[in-house]
Amino acid sequence: MRKSIARYFPVFVLPTLLAFTLFFIVPFLMGIGLSFTKFTTVTNAKFVGFENYIKAFTYDTEFVHALGFTSLFTAVSIITVNVLSFTLAMLLTRKLRSTNFFRSIFFLPNLIGGIVLGYIWNLLINGVLSEFGVDITYKTEYGFWGLVILTNWQLVGYMMVIYIAGLQNVPEELLEAAEIDGANPLTVLFKVKIPMVMPSVTICMFLTLANTFKMFDQNLALTAGAPENSTEMLALNIYNTFYGRIGWQGVGQAKAVIFFIIVALIAFLQLKLTNKKEIEQ
């Protein structure tokens, strides 16, 4: 069997590896190279060194604002999404009727495309705010909390499923031993259940971080950065720079490289911190 696998392994891996190289690795490396150039097309690129990176932080204050807005949004969303999803997982792992039905209902929003979600919540939120004579673009705070609500509605069900899987793997004998020792429900939660589901916490925090920090389509559909680009997140800012400002394609590419480095660094640190708390079973 091993000889057969070793013989046919390249045959099955080569197409996927080739596609990954052509459509991910090559464009990624080309993008890094173009971030050091001034260009309108790939064929007329002129090397300018770190000029694009300097412009991204000095000549474009909107990029710095988008970075701060995205960071705050991500921090709030990580807390709210994981607290709500873990709470739902706790409720739906009890022996109650219709738990499978409720699990399906909470998971469904994750199946809807981001652009559709954005327009749906734009209509819902504006329908409420119209009673007060304003809309979601009236204040930055409205757009911020609208994005938080949308993100929670989309991601909570998905993270809930992961937490449910983690909670169901907590040994019953361990919970019974804690109860026999006189541990109250809060002690069992914080001293037994949460430490035992830390692998699920690691996964959920990583997925929430990745999904919120690189959010684009929901941001475009819900607020499009209004008012005055104050709710513009990093991905949307990069898109607007690259396609909306003539001669700034190189700066947009530099922003994309910076964006990648920030996301990769934060994700790496988050994984390192949460992995230390995991318990080997």
C-alpha positions as CSV (number, residue, x, y, z in Angstrom):
1,M,0.0,0.0,0.0
2,R,2.8,2.4,0.9
3,K,4.6,1.7,-2.3
4,S,1.4,2.4,-4.3
5,I,0.8,5.6,-2.5
6,A,4.4,6.7,-3.0
7,R,4.1,5.9,-6.7
8,Y,0.9,7.7,-7.5
9,F,1.3,10.5,-4.9
10,P,2.9,13.0,-7.5
11,V,0.1,12.2,-10.0
12,F,-2.6,13.4,-7.5
13,V,-0.6,16.2,-5.9
14,L,0.9,17.8,-9.1
15,P,-2.3,19.4,-10.5
16,T,-3.2,21.0,-7.1
17,L,0.4,22.1,-6.5
18,L,0.6,23.5,-10.0
19,A,-2.6,25.5,-9.6
20,F,-1.6,26.7,-6.2
21,T,1.8,27.9,-7.5
22,L,0.3,29.6,-10.6
23,F,-2.6,31.3,-9.0
24,F,-1.3,32.0,-5.5
25,I,2.5,31.8,-5.1
26,V,3.4,33.5,-8.4
27,P,0.9,36.4,-8.1
28,F,1.9,36.9,-4.4
29,L,5.6,37.2,-5.3
30,M,4.8,39.5,-8.2
31,G,2.7,41.6,-5.9
32,I,5.6,42.0,-3.5
33,G,7.8,43.1,-6.4
34,L,5.3,45.5,-7.7
35,S,4.9,47.2,-4.3
36,F,8.4,48.7,-4.9
37,T,7.4,50.1,-8.3
38,K,5.2,52.8,-9.9
39,F,3.0,51.2,-12.5
40,T,-0.3,51.2,-14.3
41,T,0.2,47.8,-15.9
42,V,2.7,45.0,-15.1
43,T,4.7,45.8,-18.2
44,N,5.5,49.5,-17.4
45,A,6.6,49.1,-13.8
46,K,9.4,51.4,-12.7
47,F,11.3,50.8,-9.5
48,V,10.8,53.5,-6.8
49,G,12.1,51.7,-3.7
50,F,10.2,52.3,-0.5
51,E,8.4,55.4,-1.8
52,N,5.0,53.5,-2.0
53,Y,5.4,52.4,1.6
54,I,6.2,55.9,2.8
55,K,3.2,57.3,0.9
56,A,0.9,54.7,2.5
57,F,1.6,56.1,6.0
58,T,2.4,59.8,5.3
59,Y,0.4,61.0,2.3
60,D,-2.6,58.8,3.0
61,T,-4.1,59.4,6.4
62,E,-7.1,57.3,5.5
63,F,-5.0,54.2,5.5
64,V,-3.9,54.8,9.1
65,H,-7.5,55.5,10.1
66,A,-8.6,52.3,8.4
67,L,-6.0,50.4,10.3
68,G,-7.2,51.7,13.6
69,F,-10.8,51.2,12.7
70,T,-10.2,47.6,11.6
71,S,-8.2,46.8,14.7
72,L,-10.9,48.1,17.0
73,F,-13.6,46.3,15.1
74,T,-11.6,43.1,15.2
75,A,-11.0,43.3,18.9
76,V,-14.6,43.9,19.7
77,S,-15.8,41.2,17.3
78,I,-13.4,38.5,18.6
79,I,-14.8,39.1,22.1
80,T,-18.5,39.2,21.2
81,V,-18.5,36.4,18.6
82,N,-16.6,34.0,20.9
83,V,-18.6,34.8,24.0
84,L,-21.9,34.5,22.3
85,S,-21.0,31.3,20.4
86,F,-19.6,29.6,23.5
87,T,-22.8,30.6,25.4
88,L,-25.0,29.1,22.7
89,A,-22.8,26.0,22.6
90,M,-23.3,25.5,26.4
91,L,-27.0,25.9,26.0
92,L,-27.3,23.5,23.0
93,T,-25.2,20.7,24.6
94,R,-27.7,20.2,27.3
95,K,-30.3,17.5,26.9
96,L,-33.1,19.7,25.6
97,R,-35.6,19.2,22.9
98,S,-35.0,20.5,19.3
99,T,-31.3,21.2,19.9
100,N,-30.4,20.0,16.4
101,F,-33.1,22.3,14.9
102,F,-31.7,25.3,16.8
103,R,-28.1,24.4,15.8
104,S,-29.2,24.4,12.2
105,I,-31.0,27.7,12.5
106,F,-28.0,29.4,14.1
107,F,-25.6,28.0,11.5
108,L,-27.6,29.1,8.5
109,P,-26.4,32.7,8.3
110,N,-22.9,31.5,7.7
111,L,-24.1,30.0,4.4
112,I,-25.2,33.4,3.0
113,G,-22.7,35.4,1.0
114,G,-21.1,38.4,2.6
115,I,-22.3,40.9,0.0
116,V,-25.9,39.7,0.4
117,L,-25.6,39.9,4.2
118,G,-24.4,43.5,3.9
119,Y,-27.4,44.6,1.9
120,I,-29.8,42.7,4.1
121,W,-28.5,44.3,7.3
122,N,-28.3,47.7,5.5
123,L,-32.0,47.5,4.9
124,L,-32.8,46.2,8.4
125,I,-30.7,48.8,10.2
126,N,-31.8,51.7,8.0
127,G,-35.4,50.6,8.6
128,V,-34.9,51.1,12.3
129,L,-32.8,54.3,12.1
130,S,-35.3,55.9,9.6
131,E,-37.7,56.2,12.5
132,F,-35.3,58.8,13.9
133,G,-34.7,60.5,10.6
134,V,-31.1,59.1,10.0
135,D,-29.4,56.1,8.4
136,I,-26.4,54.0,9.0
137,T,-24.1,56.5,7.3
138,Y,-25.1,59.3,9.6
139,K,-22.5,58.6,12.2
140,T,-19.3,56.5,12.3
141,E,-20.6,54.8,15.5
142,Y,-23.7,53.5,13.6
143,G,-21.6,51.9,10.9
144,F,-19.2,50.4,13.4
145,W,-21.9,48.7,15.5
146,G,-23.8,47.7,12.4
147,L,-20.6,45.9,11.2
148,V,-20.3,44.2,14.6
149,I,-23.9,43.1,14.6
150,L,-23.6,41.7,11.0
151,T,-20.4,39.9,11.9
152,N,-21.9,38.3,15.0
153,W,-25.0,37.2,13.1
154,Q,-22.8,35.6,10.4
155,L,-20.0,34.0,12.5
156,V,-21.6,33.0,15.8
157,G,-23.4,29.9,14.4
158,Y,-20.2,28.6,12.8
159,M,-18.1,29.1,15.9
160,M,-20.9,27.6,18.0
161,V,-20.5,24.3,16.0
162,I,-16.8,24.1,16.8
163,Y,-17.4,24.8,20.5
164,I,-20.1,22.2,20.6
165,A,-17.7,19.6,19.2
166,G,-15.2,20.6,21.9
167,L,-17.7,20.5,24.8
168,Q,-18.9,17.1,23.7
169,N,-15.4,15.7,23.9
170,V,-15.1,16.7,27.6
171,P,-15.0,13.4,29.5
172,E,-18.1,12.8,31.6
173,E,-16.0,11.2,34.3
174,L,-14.1,14.4,34.8
175,L,-17.3,16.4,35.2
176,E,-18.7,13.9,37.6
177,A,-15.5,13.9,39.6
178,A,-15.7,17.7,39.9
179,E,-19.3,17.6,41.1
180,I,-18.4,14.9,43.7
181,D,-15.6,17.2,45.0
182,G,-18.2,19.9,45.5
183,A,-17.4,22.2,42.6
184,N,-20.2,24.6,41.8
185,P,-21.3,25.2,38.1
186,L,-19.0,28.3,37.7
187,T,-16.0,26.4,39.0
188,V,-16.7,23.5,36.7
189,L,-17.0,26.0,33.8
190,F,-13.8,27.9,34.4
191,K,-11.7,25.2,35.9
192,V,-12.8,22.2,33.8
193,K,-14.8,22.9,30.7
194,I,-13.0,26.0,29.3
195,P,-9.5,24.5,29.9
196,M,-10.6,21.3,28.2
197,V,-11.9,23.1,25.1
198,M,-8.9,25.4,24.6
199,P,-8.1,23.7,21.2
200,S,-11.6,24.9,20.1
201,V,-10.9,28.4,21.5
202,T,-7.7,28.5,19.5
203,I,-9.4,27.6,16.3
204,C,-12.4,30.0,16.8
205,M,-10.2,32.9,17.8
206,F,-8.0,32.4,14.7
207,L,-11.0,32.1,12.4
208,T,-12.7,35.2,13.9
209,L,-9.5,37.2,13.6
210,A,-8.9,36.2,10.0
211,N,-12.5,36.8,8.9
212,T,-12.9,40.2,10.6
213,F,-9.5,41.7,9.9
214,K,-9.8,41.0,6.2
215,M,-13.5,41.8,5.8
216,F,-14.3,43.4,2.5
217,D,-17.7,42.6,0.9
218,Q,-19.8,43.2,4.0
219,N,-18.1,46.5,4.6
220,L,-18.7,47.5,1.0
221,A,-22.4,46.6,1.0
222,L,-23.2,47.9,4.5
223,T,-21.6,51.3,4.6
224,A,-19.1,51.5,1.6
225,G,-16.9,53.4,4.1
226,A,-19.4,56.2,4.7
227,P,-19.5,58.8,6.2
228,E,-16.4,60.3,4.6
229,N,-14.5,57.0,4.7
230,S,-14.7,56.9,8.5
231,T,-16.0,53.3,8.4
232,E,-13.6,52.1,5.7
233,M,-11.8,49.0,6.7
234,L,-8.3,48.0,5.4
235,A,-9.4,45.7,2.6
236,L,-11.8,48.3,1.2
237,N,-9.2,51.0,1.6
238,I,-6.7,49.0,-0.4
239,Y,-9.3,48.3,-3.1
240,N,-10.3,52.0,-3.3
241,T,-6.6,53.0,-3.5
242,F,-5.7,50.5,-6.2
243,Y,-8.8,51.0,-8.5
244,G,-10.0,54.5,-7.5
245,R,-6.8,56.6,-7.6
246,I,-4.9,57.0,-10.8
247,G,-1.2,56.5,-10.4
248,W,-1.6,55.0,-6.9
249,Q,-1.5,51.3,-8.0
250,G,1.9,50.9,-6.5
251,V,0.8,52.4,-3.2
252,G,-2.3,50.1,-3.2
253,Q,0.0,47.1,-3.7
254,A,2.3,48.3,-0.9
255,K,-0.7,48.5,1.4
256,A,-1.7,45.0,0.4
257,V,1.8,43.7,1.5
258,I,1.6,45.6,4.8
259,F,-1.9,44.2,5.3
260,F,-0.6,40.6,4.8
261,I,2.3,41.2,7.2
262,I,-0.1,42.6,9.9
263,V,-2.6,39.8,9.6
264,A,0.1,37.1,9.5
265,L,1.9,38.5,12.5
266,I,-1.3,38.9,14.6
267,A,-2.5,35.5,13.7
268,F,0.9,33.9,14.6
269,L,1.0,35.7,18.0
270,Q,-2.6,34.7,18.7
271,L,-1.9,31.0,17.9
272,K,1.2,31.1,20.1
273,L,-0.6,32.5,23.1
274,T,-3.7,30.2,22.9
275,N,-1.7,27.1,22.1
276,K,0.2,27.5,25.4
277,K,-3.1,27.2,27.3
278,E,-4.2,24.1,25.6
279,I,-4.4,20.9,27.6
280,E,-3.2,17.6,26.2
281,Q,-5.8,15.0,26.8
